[in-house]
Amino acid sequence: MNKVVFPEPHEDRLLDFRELGRRWGCHKKVAARRAKILGLPLVRWNQRVVCIRLSDVLKAEEAACV
């Protein structure tokens, strides 16, 4: 069975937990816990690769600042 994969919009990057941790100034495991607490939707590529859309991160950061 072939999976149809749609390309992401150019401005919407996918961040793994290591990149998210770098953005938030914490370890990747802490970033993973924070993302789950914030309810950010996860994009799974396979059993090992999990990413989060940058647009979702920006929305959560904006909501936290308000």
N, C-alpha and C positions, 0 to 999 in steps of 0.2 A: 504494500500500500504506500503510495507516494504522498508525502505531506506537502501541502502548499505553504510556502513561506513568503510572507509579504515583507518587502523591505521597510525598514524603519524610516520615518521622515528624517531629513538631514539634520535638523536642529535637535532631534530627540535621540540622545546617546543612551547606551546601556552601560550602567556602572556595575562592576562586581563589588563584593564586600570590601576587598582591599582598596579599591579606588574610593569607595564611599567612606571608609575609615580615614583615608588620607584627607578627604574633603572635610570631614567632621573633626579631625585631629584625634582619632582614637584607633584602637586595634580593630582588625577586621571582625573578630568575634563580638566585640562590643557593638560595632556598627550593625552586625546582623541582628543582635538583640534589640537595638534601638529601632531598626526598621520594622521588626515584627510588632513591637509595642505601638509604633505609630500607625500600624496597619497598612504599610506600603505594599502594593501588589507586586508579587515576585514573578519574574519571567524565567521559566525553566527551559534550558536548552537540552539537558539530559539529567541523569541522576546526580552529576557532580557540579554542573555549571548553573549557577543561579545569578540573575542580574536584576537590577531595578532601573526603571526608566528615569532619566534625569528630570523630565518634566514632573514626575510624581514627587521626586525629592525636592524640587524647587517649590512645589505647592505646599508640601509639609513644612519646609523652612519658612515660607511666607506666612503660613497659618500660625506658626510658633512665635513669630515676631509681632503679630498683631495683638 
